[in-house]
Amino acid sequence: MKNLIFSAAVFLTVSFAATASTVEPVVNEKAQRTFVTVFKDAGNVTWSNSGNNYVAYFENDGIKTRATIDSKGKLLQTIRYYNESHLPATVLAAIKNDYKGKQIHGITEVTNKNGTNYRIVLKDIRYYTHINANQAGQTELVTRYTRAD
């Protein structure tokens, strides 16, 4: 009988915890208005809080995106994850020129008050190479790892 009660208590605790973690935060009107205005075609939107800011996770045209909006409705930052087909031509040309023989494995685009920058992972037979690039196509090597796969 004690095992049954204990099992029921554990089950209820886990159920309540799971339910509580799936409840999305209440997003204020200003933040929602900014989001709907800027990201009209966003799908599968989920929200979370980060301090006094709201963070929306969604997909737009197949690009996974994270947008941070403050409580006054100001868009602070977007982070987008995509492949090379969405990379601006100036950046793509610079990478193909500076890193010949390497394949673009993944791109993270960060846009904030400092502009738009790209964190790019390249790969070849032996290495994963992490680089940064800006909108002008200037690149810099961040680090290189020997592949273990």
N, CA and C atoms as an extended XYZ file, in Angstrom:
447
Properties=species:S:1:pos:R:3:atomname:S:1:resname:S:1:resid:I:1 pbc="F F F"
N         0.828       -1.194        0.000 N   MET     1
C         0.000        0.000        0.000 CA  MET     1
C         0.871        1.255        0.000 C   MET     1
N         1.962        1.247        0.798 N   LYS     2
C         2.853        2.402        0.833 CA  LYS     2
C         3.485        2.644       -0.529 C   LYS     2
N         3.848        1.547       -1.212 N   ASN     3
C         4.430        1.668       -2.544 CA  ASN     3
C         3.438        2.272       -3.523 C   ASN     3
N         2.181        1.921       -3.412 N   LEU     4
C         1.143        2.448       -4.291 CA  LEU     4
C         0.967        3.952       -4.060 C   LEU     4
N         0.921        4.365       -2.817 N   ILE     5
C         0.770        5.791       -2.495 CA  ILE     5
C         2.004        6.562       -2.956 C   ILE     5
N         3.178        6.002       -2.678 N   PHE     6
C         4.408        6.661       -3.102 CA  PHE     6
C         4.464        6.789       -4.628 C   PHE     6
N         4.091        5.727       -5.336 N   SER     7
C         4.084        5.745       -6.803 CA  SER     7
C         3.113        6.792       -7.333 C   SER     7
N         1.932        6.864       -6.707 N   ALA     8
C         0.942        7.852       -7.127 CA  ALA     8
C         1.459        9.268       -6.890 C   ALA     8
N         2.118        9.495       -5.756 N   ALA     9
C         2.662       10.822       -5.453 CA  ALA     9
C         3.743       11.205       -6.457 C   ALA     9
N         4.628       10.266       -6.784 N   VAL    10
C         5.678       10.540       -7.768 CA  VAL    10
C         5.049       10.831       -9.125 C   VAL    10
N         4.069       10.050       -9.535 N   PHE    11
C         3.398       10.252      -10.818 CA  PHE    11
C         2.750       11.630      -10.885 C   PHE    11
N         2.050       12.027       -9.849 N   LEU    12
C         1.392       13.336       -9.831 CA  LEU    12
C         2.407       14.475       -9.856 C   LEU    12
N         3.487       14.324       -9.129 N   THR    13
C         4.530       15.356       -9.121 CA  THR    13
C         5.128       15.525      -10.508 C   THR    13
N         5.455       14.428      -11.156 N   VAL    14
C         6.023       14.478      -12.504 CA  VAL    14
C         5.004       15.055      -13.479 C   VAL    14
N         3.742       14.683      -13.352 N   SER    15
C         2.697       15.199      -14.239 CA  SER    15
C         2.534       16.702      -14.089 C   SER    15
N         2.500       17.188      -12.855 N   PHE    16
C         2.372       18.629      -12.626 CA  PHE    16
C         3.595       19.382      -13.132 C   PHE    16
N         4.769       18.822      -12.937 N   ALA    17
C         5.998       19.470      -13.405 CA  ALA    17
C         6.017       19.545      -14.927 C   ALA    17
N         5.598       18.472      -15.582 N   ALA    18
C         5.552       18.464      -17.047 CA  ALA    18
C         4.538       19.472      -17.560 C   ALA    18
N         3.393       19.559      -16.920 N   THR    19
C         2.366       20.512      -17.332 CA  THR    19
C         2.856       21.932      -17.118 C   THR    19
N         3.487       22.194      -16.006 N   ALA    20
C         3.969       23.547      -15.698 CA  ALA    20
C         5.033       23.983      -16.686 C   ALA    20
N         5.899       23.074      -17.137 N   SER    21
C         6.971       23.458      -18.036 CA  SER    21
C         6.487       23.695      -19.460 C   SER    21
N         5.296       23.217      -19.829 N   THR    22
C         4.804       23.415      -21.180 CA  THR    22
C         3.904       24.638      -21.299 C   THR    22
N         3.623       25.299      -20.193 N   VAL    23
C         2.800       26.499      -20.235 CA  VAL    23
C         3.666       27.660      -20.703 C   VAL    23
N         3.215       28.325      -21.763 N   GLU    24
C         3.975       29.452      -22.288 CA  GLU    24
C         3.711       30.698      -21.462 C   GLU    24
N         4.688       31.582      -21.386 N   PRO    25
C         4.502       32.812      -20.620 CA  PRO    25
C         3.497       33.737      -21.309 C   PRO    25
N         2.922       34.619      -20.534 N   VAL    26
C         2.025       35.622      -21.090 CA  VAL    26
C         2.912       36.700      -21.705 C   VAL    26
N         2.717       36.950      -22.984 N   VAL    27
C         3.531       37.931      -23.702 CA  VAL    27
C         2.729       39.217      -23.798 C   VAL    27
N         3.347       40.345      -23.424 N   ASN    28
C         2.583       41.589      -23.416 CA  ASN    28
C         2.204       42.037      -24.831 C   ASN    28
N         1.277       42.955      -24.893 N   GLU    29
C         0.698       43.385      -26.166 CA  GLU    29
C         1.730       44.038      -27.088 C   GLU    29
N         2.624       44.860      -26.522 N   LYS    30
C         3.622       45.548      -27.349 CA  LYS    30
C         4.569       44.554      -28.019 C   LYS    30
N         5.014       43.575      -27.265 N   ALA    31
C         5.912       42.565      -27.829 CA  ALA    31
C         5.201       41.744      -28.897 C   ALA    31
N         3.963       41.376      -28.639 N   GLN    32
C         3.206       40.605      -29.633 CA  GLN    32
C         2.956       41.420      -30.898 C   GLN    32
N         2.642       42.686      -30.738 N   ARG    33
C         2.377       43.546      -31.897 CA  ARG    33
C         3.633       43.643      -32.766 C   ARG    33
N         4.785       43.825      -32.146 N   THR    34
C         6.044       43.875      -32.901 CA  THR    34
C         6.276       42.561      -33.625 C   THR    34
N         6.072       41.465      -32.919 N   PHE    35
C         6.299       40.154      -33.521 CA  PHE    35
C         5.416       39.940      -34.743 C   PHE    35
N         4.141       40.210      -34.614 N   VAL    36
C         3.198       39.984      -35.719 CA  VAL    36
C         3.502       40.909      -36.896 C   VAL    36
N         3.934       42.130      -36.606 N   THR    37
C         4.271       43.080      -37.666 CA  THR    37
C         5.507       42.639      -38.441 C   THR    37
N         6.527       42.207      -37.738 N   VAL    38
C         7.800       41.859      -38.372 CA  VAL    38
C         7.792       40.453      -38.970 C   VAL    38
N         7.176       39.514      -38.283 N   PHE    39
C         7.222       38.109      -38.698 CA  PHE    39
C         5.826       37.603      -39.057 C   PHE    39
N         5.257       38.167      -40.097 N   LYS    40
C         3.882       37.866      -40.505 CA  LYS    40
C         3.639       36.389      -40.806 C   LYS    40
N         4.618       35.726      -41.411 N   ASP    41
C         4.436       34.345      -41.861 CA  ASP    41
C         5.051       33.304      -40.933 C   ASP    41
N         5.304       33.683      -39.696 N   ALA    42
C         5.942       32.754      -38.752 CA  ALA    42
C         5.008       31.591      -38.437 C   ALA    42
N         5.579       30.411      -38.346 N   GLY    43
C         4.815       29.227      -37.989 CA  GLY    43
C         5.431       28.527      -36.797 C   GLY    43
N         4.627       27.736      -36.111 N   ASN    44
C         5.087       26.961      -34.950 CA  ASN    44
C         5.777       27.851      -33.914 C   ASN    44
N         5.119       28.918      -33.508 N   VAL    45
C         5.707       29.884      -32.586 CA  VAL    45
C         5.558       29.403      -31.150 C   VAL    45
N         6.666       29.440      -30.408 N   THR    46
C         6.632       29.210      -28.965 CA  THR    46
C         7.384       30.360      -28.307 C   THR    46
N         6.976       30.702      -27.105 N   TRP    47
C         7.550       31.835      -26.383 CA  TRP    47
C         8.199       31.384      -25.083 C   TRP    47
N         9.208       32.141      -24.665 N   SER    48
C         9.789       31.975      -23.333 CA  SER    48
C        10.205       33.348      -22.835 C   SER    48
N        10.529       33.416      -21.549 N   ASN    49
C        11.011       34.659      -20.952 CA  ASN    49
C        12.510       34.572      -20.753 C   ASN    49
N        13.167       35.711      -20.911 N   SER    50
C        14.588       35.830      -20.607 CA  SER    50
C        14.755       37.164      -19.900 C   SER    50
N        14.691       37.136      -18.588 N   GLY    51
C        14.710       38.382      -17.821 CA  GLY    51
C        13.446       39.175      -18.096 C   GLY    51
N        13.590       40.425      -18.502 N   ASN    52
C        12.435       41.260      -18.845 CA  ASN    52
C        12.083       41.190      -20.323 C   ASN    52
N        12.704       40.286      -21.040 N   ASN    53
C        12.491       40.160      -22.476 CA  ASN    53
C        11.700       38.901      -22.800 C   ASN    53
N        11.120       38.913      -23.992 N   TYR    54
C        10.389       37.764      -24.504 CA  TYR    54
C        11.183       37.185      -25.672 C   TYR    54
N        11.234       35.862      -25.732 N   VAL    55
C        11.953       35.194      -26.806 CA  VAL    55
C        10.973       34.300      -27.550 C   VAL    55
N        10.849       34.559      -28.861 N   ALA    56
C         9.970       33.757      -29.713 CA  ALA    56
C        10.825       32.804      -30.540 C   ALA    56
N        10.450       31.546      -30.563 N   TYR    57
C        11.101       30.526      -31.381 CA  TYR    57
C        10.099       30.136      -32.456 C   TYR    57
N        10.528       30.140      -33.721 N   PHE    58
C         9.586       29.855      -34.798 CA  PHE    58
C        10.330       29.507      -36.077 C   PHE    58
N         9.547       29.132      -37.091 N   GLU    59
C        10.093       28.896      -38.419 CA  GLU    59
C         9.435       29.856      -39.387 C   GLU    59
N        10.250       30.362      -40.311 N   ASN    60
C         9.750       31.267      -41.331 CA  ASN    60
C        10.449       30.897      -42.638 C   ASN    60
N         9.705       30.443      -43.621 N   ASP    61
C        10.270       29.988      -44.894 CA  ASP    61
C        11.320       28.895      -44.700 C   ASP    61
N        11.095       28.004      -43.751 N   GLY    62
C        12.008       26.897      -43.504 CA  GLY    62
C        13.255       27.271      -42.724 C   GLY    62
N        13.342       28.517      -42.272 N   ILE    63
C        14.495       28.969      -41.497 CA  ILE    63
C        14.100       29.020      -40.030 C   ILE    63
N        14.828       28.304      -39.192 N   LYS    64
C        14.564       28.341      -37.753 CA  LYS    64
C        15.084       29.668      -37.212 C   LYS    64
N        14.242       30.330      -36.425 N   THR    65
C        14.563       31.677      -35.960 CA  THR    65
C        14.236       31.826      -34.493 C   THR    65
N        15.049       32.658      -33.829 N   ARG    66
C        14.806       33.036      -32.441 CA  ARG    66
C        14.855       34.561      -32.407 C   ARG    66
N        13.778       35.189      -31.941 N   ALA    67
C        13.708       36.650      -31.873 CA  ALA    67
C        13.526       37.080      -30.423 C   ALA    67
N        14.321       38.060      -29.994 N   THR    68
C        14.216       38.607      -28.638 CA  THR    68
C        13.605       39.992      -28.725 C   THR    68
N        12.518       40.191      -27.978 N   ILE    69
C        11.774       41.458      -27.982 CA  ILE    69
C        11.626       41.909      -26.542 C   ILE    69
N        11.886       43.199      -26.281 N   ASP    70
C        11.746       43.673      -24.908 CA  ASP    70
C        10.291       44.011      -24.593 C   ASP    70
N        10.027       44.357      -23.335 N   SER    71
C         8.654       44.598      -22.886 CA  SER    71
C         8.054       45.861      -23.496 C   SER    71
N         8.894       46.713      -24.105 N   LYS    72
C         8.394       47.919      -24.775 CA  LYS    72
C         8.102       47.660      -26.250 C   LYS    72
N         8.364       46.439      -26.697 N   GLY    73
C         8.086       46.077      -28.076 CA  GLY    73
C         9.252       46.293      -29.026 C   GLY    73
N        10.439       46.533      -28.504 N   LYS    74
C        11.604       46.746      -29.355 CA  LYS    74
C        12.257       45.406      -29.678 C   LYS    74
N        12.451       45.161      -30.957 N   LEU    75
C        13.140       43.947      -31.392 CA  LEU    75
C        14.625       44.117      -31.099 C   LEU    75
N        15.166       43.302      -30.205 N   LEU    76
C        16.551       43.425      -29.771 CA  LEU    76
C        17.510       42.607      -30.620 C   LEU    76
N        17.090       41.408      -30.997 N   GLN    77
C        18.007       40.513      -31.686 CA  GLN    77
C        17.244       39.398      -32.380 C   GLN    77
N        17.769       38.979      -33.514 N   THR    78
C        17.282       37.755      -34.144 CA  THR    78
C        18.477       36.840      -34.377 C   THR    78
N        18.220       35.568      -34.226 N   ILE    79
C        19.217       34.544      -34.528 CA  ILE    79
C        18.528       33.562      -35.466 C   ILE    79
N        19.146       33.374      -36.622 N   ARG    80
C        18.562       32.487      -37.630 CA  ARG    80
C        19.557       31.383      -37.971 C   ARG    80
N        19.027       30.188      -38.225 N   TYR    81
C        19.840       29.017      -38.543 CA  TYR    81
C        19.425       28.513      -39.921 C   TYR    81
N        20.387       28.419      -40.845 N   TYR    82
C        20.036       27.998      -42.197 CA  TYR    82
C        21.245       27.447      -42.936 C   TYR    82
N        21.024       27.112      -44.230 N   ASN    83
C        22.119       26.584      -45.044 CA  ASN    83
C        22.611       27.650      -46.020 C   ASN    83
N        23.583       27.314      -46.832 N   GLU    84
C        24.240       28.318      -47.667 CA  GLU    84
C        23.337       28.957      -48.715 C   GLU    84
N        22.208       28.357      -49.046 N   SER    85
C        21.329       28.942      -50.061 CA  SER    85
C        20.713       30.268      -49.603 C   SER    85
N        20.717       30.543      -48.314 N   HIS    86
C        20.162       31.798      -47.788 CA  HIS    86
C        21.238       32.827      -47.452 C   HIS    86
N        22.486       32.473      -47.635 N   LEU    87
C        23.589       33.360      -47.300 CA  LEU    87
C        23.710       34.456      -48.368 C   LEU    87
N        23.933       35.717      -47.975 N   PRO    88
C        24.119       36.778      -48.977 CA  PRO    88
C        25.286       36.455      -49.912 C   PRO    88
N        25.167       36.867      -51.157 N   ALA    89
C        26.162       36.541      -52.177 CA  ALA    89
C        27.559       37.032      -51.816 C   ALA    89
N        27.664       38.225      -51.205 N   THR    90
C        28.992       38.750      -50.857 CA  THR    90
C        29.690       37.866      -49.833 C   THR    90
N        28.930       37.380      -48.884 N   VAL    91
C        29.499       36.518      -47.843 CA  VAL    91
C        29.847       35.155      -48.428 C   VAL    91
N        28.944       34.591      -49.221 N   LEU    92
C        29.185       33.285      -49.829 CA  LEU    92
C        30.420       33.320      -50.734 C   LEU    92
N        30.549       34.366      -51.538 N   ALA    93
C        31.703       34.479      -52.434 CA  ALA    93
C        33.003       34.570      -51.647 C   ALA    93
N        33.010       35.334      -50.566 N   ALA    94
C        34.214       35.467      -49.746 CA  ALA    94
C        34.603       34.126      -49.131 C   ALA    94
N        33.633       33.378      -48.647 N   ILE    95
C        33.922       32.076      -48.036 CA  ILE    95
C        34.468       31.105      -49.082 C   ILE    95
N        33.828       31.063      -50.236 N   LYS    96
C        34.284       30.154      -51.292 CA  LYS    96
C        35.699       30.521      -51.749 C   LYS    96
N        36.026       31.802      -51.705 N   ASN    97
C        37.359       32.255      -52.109 CA  ASN    97
C        38.401       32.014      -51.008 C   ASN    97
N        38.056       32.360      -49.775 N   ASP    98
C        39.008       32.263      -48.664 CA  ASP    98
C        39.208       30.841      -48.139 C   ASP    98
N        38.219       29.993      -48.318 N   TYR    99
C        38.265       28.644      -47.747 CA  TYR    99
C        37.961       27.595      -48.822 C   TYR    99
N        38.757       27.613      -49.858 N   LYS   100
C        38.576       26.676      -50.978 CA  LYS   100
C        38.656       25.233      -50.476 C   LYS   100
N        37.817       24.384      -51.033 N   GLY   101
C        37.831       22.972      -50.686 CA  GLY   101
C        37.031       22.627      -49.444 C   GLY   101
N        36.462       23.640      -48.800 N   LYS   102
C        35.654       23.390      -47.600 CA  LYS   102
C        34.176       23.542      -47.950 C   LYS   102
N        33.383       22.750      -47.302 N   GLN   103
C        31.933       22.736      -47.516 CA  GLN   103
C        31.265       23.456      -46.337 C   GLN   103
N        30.242       24.247      -46.625 N   ILE   104
C        29.521       24.928      -45.553 CA  ILE   104
C        28.614       23.909      -44.869 C   ILE   104
N        28.832       23.730      -43.583 N   HIS   105
C        28.096       22.734      -42.802 CA  HIS   105
C        26.893       23.354      -42.088 C   HIS   105
N        27.022       24.584      -41.605 N   GLY   106
C        25.928       25.247      -40.907 CA  GLY   106
C        26.201       26.728      -40.749 C   GLY   106
N        25.125       27.512      -40.669 N   ILE   107
C        25.246       28.959      -40.549 CA  ILE   107
C        24.334       29.444      -39.441 C   ILE   107
N        24.862       30.316      -38.600 N   THR   108
C        24.069       31.017      -37.594 CA  THR   108
C        24.226       32.501      -37.874 C   THR   108
N        23.115       33.147      -38.185 N   GLU   109
C        23.116       34.584      -38.463 CA  GLU   109
C        22.599       35.319      -37.239 C   GLU   109
N        23.364       36.281      -36.752 N   VAL   110
C        22.972       37.065      -35.577 CA  VAL   110
C        22.817       38.519      -36.005 C   VAL   110
N        21.614       39.065      -35.792 N   THR   111
C        21.354       40.467      -36.111 CA  THR   111
C        20.927       41.174      -34.838 C   THR   111
N        21.631       42.265      -34.517 N   ASN   112
C        21.305       43.071      -33.340 CA  ASN   112
C        21.757       44.505      -33.595 C   ASN   112
N        21.873       45.306      -32.545 N   LYS   113
C        22.240       46.715      -32.715 CA  LYS   113
C        23.614       46.893      -33.352 C   LYS   113
N        24.441       45.863      -33.334 N   ASN   114
C        25.778       45.928      -33.938 CA  ASN   114
C        25.793       45.529      -35.405 C   ASN   114
N        24.654       45.182      -35.963 N   GLY   115
C        24.579       44.763      -37.359 CA  GLY   115
C        24.323       43.272      -37.484 C   GLY   115
N        24.638       42.749      -38.647 N   THR   116
C        24.443       41.325      -38.918 CA  THR   116
C        25.799       40.654      -39.064 C   THR   116
N        25.974       39.582      -38.328 N   ASN   117
C        27.198       38.793      -38.393 CA  ASN   117
C        26.831       37.328      -38.546 C   ASN   117
N        27.777       36.579      -39.078 N   TYR   118
C        27.538       35.177      -39.385 CA  TYR   118
C        28.579       34.319      -38.685 C   TYR   118
N        28.116       33.276      -38.015 N   ARG   119
C        28.987       32.250      -37.448 CA  ARG   119
C        28.808       31.035      -38.341 C   ARG   119
N        29.876       30.602      -38.951 N   ILE   120
C        29.767       29.577      -39.988 CA  ILE   120
C        30.677       28.411      -39.642 C   ILE   120
N        30.144       27.216      -39.830 N   VAL   121
C        30.931       26.002      -39.631 CA  VAL   121
C        31.191       25.410      -41.015 C   VAL   121
N        32.463       25.241      -41.316 N   LEU   122
C        32.893       24.625      -42.563 CA  LEU   122
C        33.438       23.248      -42.250 C   LEU   122
N        33.420       22.374      -43.243 N   LYS   123
C        34.030       21.065      -43.016 CA  LYS   123
C        34.743       20.605      -44.275 C   LYS   123
N        35.757       19.814      -44.056 N   ASP   124
C        36.440       19.116      -45.128 CA  ASP   124
C        36.707       17.701      -44.621 C   ASP   124
N        37.557       16.993      -45.278 N   ILE   125
C        37.797       15.593      -44.910 CA  ILE   125
C        38.342       15.453      -43.494 C   ILE   125
N        39.186       16.410      -43.051 N   ARG   126
C        39.865       16.262      -41.766 CA  ARG   126
C        39.373       17.188      -40.665 C   ARG   126
N        38.781       18.343      -41.014 N   TYR   127
C        38.516       19.360      -40.000 CA  TYR   127
C        37.111       19.948      -40.075 C   TYR   127
N        36.660       20.442      -38.912 N   TYR   128
C        35.558       21.393      -38.821 CA  TYR   128
C        36.222       22.737      -38.545 C   TYR   128
N        35.875       23.734      -39.315 N   THR   129
C        36.464       25.055      -39.167 CA  THR   129
C        35.361       26.044      -38.838 C   THR   129
N        35.525       26.772      -37.741 N   HIS   130
C        34.557       27.792      -37.340 CA  HIS   130
C        35.110       29.151      -37.749 C   HIS   130
N        34.282       29.917      -38.483 N   ILE   131
C        34.689       31.260      -38.889 CA  ILE   131
C        33.580       32.244      -38.560 C   ILE   131
N        33.954       33.502      -38.493 N   ASN   132
C        32.990       34.599      -38.398 CA  ASN   132
C        33.081       35.387      -39.690 C   ASN   132
N        31.956       35.962      -40.098 N   ALA   133
C        31.925       36.815      -41.285 CA  ALA   133
C        30.968       37.964      -41.020 C   ALA   133
N        31.215       39.095      -41.694 N   ASN   134
C        30.288       40.213      -41.592 CA  ASN   134
C        29.594       40.419      -42.936 C   ASN   134
N        28.732       41.416      -43.006 N   GLN   135
C        27.948       41.649      -44.220 CA  GLN   135
C        28.809       42.008      -45.418 C   GLN   135
N        29.971       42.589      -45.189 N   ALA   136
C        30.856       42.984      -46.282 CA  ALA   136
C        31.628       41.797      -46.854 C   ALA   136
N        31.534       40.652      -46.196 N   GLY   137
C        32.246       39.471      -46.664 CA  GLY   137
C        33.613       39.294      -46.047 C   GLY   137
N        33.936       40.091      -45.043 N   GLN   138
C        35.207       39.905      -44.346 CA  GLN   138
C        35.068       38.697      -43.429 C   GLN   138
N        36.052       37.811      -43.481 N   THR   139
C        35.996       36.601      -42.664 CA  THR   139
C        37.180       36.546      -41.717 C   THR   139
N        36.995       35.824      -40.614 N   GLU   140
C        38.098       35.579      -39.693 CA  GLU   140
C        37.961       34.172      -39.145 C   GLU   140
N        39.079       33.508      -39.043 N   LEU   141
C        39.134       32.162      -38.491 CA  LEU   141
C        38.964       32.241      -36.980 C   LEU   141
N        38.047       31.453      -36.443 N   VAL   142
C        37.845       31.398      -35.001 CA  VAL   142
C        38.593       30.211      -34.424 C   VAL   142
N        38.329       29.035      -34.952 N   THR   143
C        39.009       27.834      -34.460 CA  THR   143
C        38.829       26.698      -35.466 C   THR   143
N        39.632       25.683      -35.310 N   ARG   144
C        39.563       24.504      -36.172 CA  ARG   144
C        39.676       23.268      -35.305 C   ARG   144
N        38.812       22.300      -35.567 N   TYR   145
C        38.795       21.046      -34.808 CA  TYR   145
C        39.032       19.879      -35.746 C   TYR   145
N        39.805       18.910      -35.294 N   THR   146
C        39.981       17.674      -36.038 CA  THR   146
C        38.693       16.880      -35.941 C   THR   146
N        38.200       16.416      -37.066 N   ARG   147
C        36.971       15.641      -37.076 CA  ARG   147
C        37.196       14.274      -36.444 C   ARG   147
N        36.215       13.844      -35.685 N   ALA   148
C        36.293       12.535      -35.032 CA  ALA   148
C        35.180       11.618      -35.518 C   ALA   148
N        34.473       12.041      -36.538 N   ASP   149
C        33.378       11.199      -37.047 CA  ASP   149
C        33.799       10.358      -38.214 C   ASP   149
